[in-house]
């Protein structure tokens, strides 16, 4: 990929943030380099310079610009001063007409510039002609988004009807074919992956139970009060029993751990976490 060069913010009024977006980024695509060249040309045409790049790869055009990982923080004013944004086209800002218009007017109201390749100079949304053109480009981007979404839905329905998977199953499940090379008949639980998930859940539950028992034992030692639930014992959670009630001076020692390791480093002044 072509190296991206930026300059420092100098308060000249044309310190712009380059905006690039791509829904799917692969090694074969040339769109990032093409967008870079278009943004650089648009910024140079107004005598400005780029202080940073807001590159949102693998981000859908339907995503609100304010919530995008790279562009969002700039729009919310979290990454320092800048004079405006520059993109290869209006659809690089987004493909939802409402979000694009909201972003455009927010930039205008903040006194910043909005530049795109193919448009002479910054967008002036106070000018009726520019306002109408900006709105129409945003509308065109949304129409393209709707067409893409419809194609994807139709392809998914066709694949499902033909028994052809459009991706991998969720972990813990597997495709079932009635014969080798045949259509997918159904999805079922993968016994190997399912056992791994269940084992992880069992170990997590055991750890939580041990932590809960340690906390109760700590308060028992502080208050000299017995455990409230008769079934809530050290053996029930896989721990060695602690001292008898009234004699406890420290937390019980978990199985496989030395007394020194189990000692509270805070001197017993706070419950374990």
Secondary structure as UniProt FT lines:
FT   STRAND          15..22
FT   TURN            27..28
FT   HELIX           31..45
FT   TURN            46..47
FT   STRAND          49..57
FT   TURN            61..62
FT   HELIX           65..67
FT   TURN            69..70
FT   HELIX           71..75
FT   TURN            76..77
FT   STRAND          84..87
FT   HELIX           90..92
FT   HELIX           97..109
FT   TURN            110..111
FT   STRAND          113..116
FT   TURN            117..118
FT   TURN            125..126
FT   HELIX           128..162
FT   TURN            171..172
FT   STRAND          173..177
FT   TURN            180..181
FT   STRAND          184..189
FT   HELIX           191..223
FT   TURN            230..231
FT   HELIX           235..237
FT   TURN            245..247
FT   TURN            255..256
FT   HELIX           259..262
FT   TURN            265..268
//
